[in-house]
Amino acid sequence: MLVSVYRYNPETDKKPSMQDYDLEIPAGKDLMVLDVLHLIKEKDDSVAFRRSCREGVCGSDGLNMNGKNGLACVTPLSEVVKPGKKLVIRPLPGLPVVRDLIVDMSTFYKQYEKIKPYLINDEPAPAIERLQSPEERAKLDGLYECILCACCSTACPSFWWNPDKFVGPSGLLQAYRFLADSRDTATEERLADLDDPFSVFRCRGIMNCVNVCPKGLNPTRAIGHIRNMLLSSAT
Amino acid sequence: MVRSITNLSRSGLSDWMLQRLSAVILAAYTIFIVAFLVKNPDLQYAQWAQLFSQGWVKIFTLLTVLSVLVHAWIGLWTVATDYIKATFIRFVFLLVVALTLFVYVLATVTALWG
């Protein structure tokens, strides 16, 4: 199978380029894209990419495969490429490339930091723990599972154009995770921080984030909830 | 909180709300005008003059043009802050937009009550 990989080493290359590799894919198996990258690495150990858990838990190997973002370790070849066709692997779009398939995620993490991703509670801590009812806990489902792989935010044009101002789908999903948490008492401060024309309202609801999330989460819905909370807190 | 001094209302929430409200007014006016055109196939000056001689039509029209102002400013401000990264060029673009919208409003007022 022909695999085309984005190559860029800022120390030696003037411009990024695509390099083709012709690989023997073992028959009878539907390899994951990460396995394909390992096959390439055996041929050419200068290809750089991130990976860690290789099972969709750590979020290290977010990549753009034939135009769609996803985690290489949980994306089977059959899902991204038709038999006999070429597989094109690029780094996540919209972030600076450190080398080959490795991107600099600083702006992405900065947005995550902005939404204060931790519980804020001014009330005195109880002796053992802050309890939640099963219903209160259920509100966090579909939010806490985010692994910060950046597939969604780097698929979002609003994040491409304003990565320093728009929090992005991932950050906003996390923002809602803390807004929805019954143990968090900083709801008003959190909402006040989001009520500008960029942080939340740059979302135009095109749902690229929902389309690519490898964990099947729905940032657009979370953003809608934040908007509703802003509305009801303001009127 | 991201600070911005050129968007319509300073707040993202009220910009969002205003854009939706103005859209409703624009849609209502479009339906009104299309219905009027359908009802009067061979339209003459007299019918136009009669329509716009009514006070509520004047107010509705002015409201619609003000909605165009609000709607277009929020929309084009968003487009400009997305795609025009050079501050000076964006400033010039927004100035042209603001001037055009101002002329629209002024021209409408003159046409309605002039």
Boltz contact constraints between the chains, C-beta under 6 A:
constraints:
  - contact:
      token1: [A, 161]
      token2: [B, 82]
      max_distance: 6.0
  - contact:
      token1: [A, 165]
      token2: [B, 2]
      max_distance: 6.0
  - contact:
      token1: [A, 193]
      token2: [B, 1]
      max_distance: 6.0
  - contact:
      token1: [A, 195]
      token2: [B, 11]
      max_distance: 6.0
  - contact:
      token1: [A, 195]
      token2: [B, 12]
      max_distance: 6.0
  - contact:
      token1: [A, 195]
      token2: [B, 13]
      max_distance: 6.0
  - contact:
      token1: [A, 196]
      token2: [B, 1]
      max_distance: 6.0
  - contact:
      token1: [A, 196]
      token2: [B, 2]
      max_distance: 6.0
  - contact:
      token1: [A, 196]
      token2: [B, 12]
      max_distance: 6.0
  - contact:
      token1: [A, 197]
      token2: [B, 4]
      max_distance: 6.0
  - contact:
      token1: [A, 197]
      token2: [B, 7]
      max_distance: 6.0
  - contact:
      token1: [A, 197]
      token2: [B, 12]
      max_distance: 6.0
  - contact:
      token1: [A, 197]
      token2: [B, 15]
      max_distance: 6.0
  - contact:
      token1: [A, 198]
      token2: [B, 2]
      max_distance: 6.0
  - contact:
      token1: [A, 199]
      token2: [B, 2]
      max_distance: 6.0
  - contact:
      token1: [A, 201]
      token2: [B, 12]
      max_distance: 6.0
  - contact:
      token1: [A, 201]
      token2: [B, 16]
      max_distance: 6.0
  - contact:
      token1: [A, 230]
      token2: [B, 13]
      max_distance: 6.0
  - contact:
      token1: [A, 234]
      token2: [B, 13]
      max_distance: 6.0
